[in-house]
Amino acid sequence: METSFNNDIVNTVSEIELVYRPKIRASLRPTVISSQSVYDILMASWNPDQIELLEQFKVVLLNRRNKVLGIIDHSTGGISGTVCDLRLIFAAALKANACAIIIAHNHPSGIVQPSEGDKKMTEKIKQAGELLGVKLLDHVIVSVDHYYSFADNGLL
């Protein structure tokens, strides 16, 4: 069966292009070696005027050697919550060819203990990553002075 396409129809179909444009050479990228190093990297990228005001969710994309490929400002919410979209997290991870991710969010209250919602969300992201071959290495909850690491506390 022969099919002919109307050129007008083909020209209206959206084109999707996968592109990753690193800003620095691989040898200059920061390396994650511990939860403290993740916290330091995150705090350098966090807006200090908002960390105690709004809850924000970030994703650190890592290569096979735990070099940081990039940090995604995934979402910004209100005082007590923000939205986490699995599809957007893993779309970015796959686009950057990330082998692993670290998720992070802040608690404007300064209390970094995870809620039950934080734990459930972490488990969902971990399971999705396992299906896609992108390992969730940690979930870090940050405040101005300290952090909580799910990995350090045996929750991953």
C-alpha positions as CSV (number, residue, x, y, z in Angstrom):
1,M,0.0,0.0,0.0
2,E,1.5,3.3,-1.1
3,T,1.0,6.4,1.2
4,S,1.5,9.9,0.1
5,F,1.8,12.7,2.5
6,N,0.6,16.2,1.9
7,N,3.6,18.5,2.4
8,D,1.4,21.0,4.3
9,I,0.6,18.4,6.9
10,V,4.2,17.2,7.3
11,N,5.4,20.8,7.7
12,T,3.0,21.4,10.6
13,V,4.3,18.4,12.6
14,S,6.5,19.5,15.5
15,E,10.1,18.6,15.4
16,I,11.9,17.4,18.5
17,E,15.6,17.8,18.8
18,L,17.7,16.4,21.7
19,V,20.6,18.7,22.5
20,Y,22.9,19.1,25.5
21,R,25.2,22.1,25.5
22,P,27.7,21.9,28.4
23,K,29.1,25.2,29.6
24,I,32.4,23.8,31.0
25,R,34.8,21.1,30.1
26,A,34.3,17.7,31.8
27,S,37.5,18.0,33.8
28,L,36.3,21.2,35.4
29,R,32.9,19.9,36.5
30,P,32.4,19.5,40.3
31,T,32.4,15.9,41.6
32,V,29.9,14.6,44.2
33,I,31.8,12.6,46.8
34,S,29.5,12.9,49.8
35,S,26.3,14.4,51.0
36,Q,28.3,17.4,52.3
37,S,29.7,18.0,48.8
38,V,26.1,17.9,47.4
39,Y,25.0,20.4,50.0
40,D,27.9,22.7,49.2
41,I,27.1,22.5,45.4
42,L,23.4,23.1,46.0
43,M,23.9,26.0,48.3
44,A,26.1,27.7,45.7
45,S,23.2,27.5,43.3
46,W,20.4,28.4,45.7
47,N,19.0,31.9,45.8
48,P,19.7,33.0,49.4
49,D,16.8,35.4,49.3
50,Q,14.4,32.6,48.7
51,I,15.6,29.6,50.7
52,E,13.7,30.6,53.8
53,L,10.8,32.0,51.9
54,L,9.6,29.4,49.3
55,E,9.9,25.7,48.9
56,Q,11.9,24.8,45.8
57,F,12.8,21.5,44.2
58,K,16.1,20.9,42.3
59,V,17.6,18.0,40.5
60,V,21.4,17.4,40.2
61,L,22.3,15.5,37.1
62,L,25.4,13.3,37.3
63,N,27.5,11.3,34.8
64,R,29.0,7.8,35.6
65,R,31.9,9.4,37.6
66,N,29.5,11.5,39.7
67,K,30.5,14.7,37.9
68,V,27.8,17.3,37.8
69,L,26.3,17.7,34.4
70,G,23.9,20.4,35.5
71,I,21.3,21.4,38.1
72,I,17.7,21.8,37.2
73,D,15.5,24.3,39.0
74,H,12.5,21.9,38.8
75,S,9.8,23.7,40.7
76,T,9.0,26.5,43.0
77,G,6.0,26.4,45.3
78,G,4.7,28.1,48.4
79,I,5.6,28.1,52.0
80,S,4.9,24.5,52.7
81,G,5.2,22.6,49.4
82,T,6.1,22.4,45.8
83,V,5.2,20.1,42.9
84,C,7.4,17.2,41.6
85,D,6.8,15.9,38.1
86,L,8.5,12.6,37.4
87,R,8.2,13.0,33.7
88,L,10.0,16.3,33.7
89,I,12.7,15.1,36.0
90,F,13.5,12.1,33.8
91,A,13.1,13.9,30.5
92,A,15.9,16.2,31.6
93,A,18.0,13.3,33.0
94,L,17.7,11.3,29.8
95,K,18.3,14.4,27.6
96,A,21.6,15.1,29.4
97,N,22.6,11.3,29.3
98,A,22.7,11.4,33.1
99,C,23.5,8.0,34.8
100,A,22.4,9.2,38.2
101,I,20.5,12.0,39.9
102,I,20.2,13.6,43.3
103,I,17.0,15.3,44.1
104,A,16.8,18.2,46.6
105,H,14.4,20.6,48.1
106,N,14.4,23.1,50.9
107,H,12.3,23.5,54.0
108,P,11.8,27.2,54.6
109,S,11.0,26.4,58.2
110,G,14.6,25.3,58.7
111,I,13.5,21.9,60.0
112,V,15.0,19.4,57.6
113,Q,13.4,16.1,58.8
114,P,11.5,14.5,55.9
115,S,7.7,14.3,55.9
116,E,5.8,11.1,54.9
117,G,5.1,12.8,51.6
118,D,8.8,13.4,51.1
119,K,9.5,9.7,51.7
120,K,6.7,8.5,49.4
121,M,7.9,10.9,46.6
122,T,11.5,9.7,47.0
123,E,10.4,6.1,46.6
124,K,8.4,6.9,43.4
125,I,11.4,8.7,41.9
126,K,13.7,5.8,42.9
127,Q,11.4,3.2,41.2
128,A,11.0,5.3,38.1
129,G,14.8,5.7,37.9
130,E,15.3,2.0,38.2
131,L,13.0,1.4,35.2
132,L,14.9,4.0,33.1
133,G,18.5,3.1,34.2
134,V,19.0,6.4,36.1
135,K,19.9,5.8,39.7
136,L,18.6,8.0,42.5
137,L,21.7,8.5,44.7
138,D,20.2,10.7,47.3
139,H,17.5,13.1,48.3
140,V,18.8,16.0,50.3
141,I,16.6,18.4,52.2
142,V,18.4,21.7,52.8
143,S,18.1,24.7,55.0
144,V,20.5,27.7,55.4
145,D,22.5,26.0,58.2
146,H,22.2,22.2,57.6
147,Y,20.8,19.4,55.6
148,Y,19.2,15.9,55.8
149,S,20.5,13.1,53.5
150,F,18.2,10.2,52.8
151,A,21.2,8.1,51.8
152,D,23.2,8.9,55.0
153,N,20.1,8.0,57.0
154,G,19.5,4.6,55.3
155,L,16.3,5.7,53.5
156,L,17.5,4.8,50.0
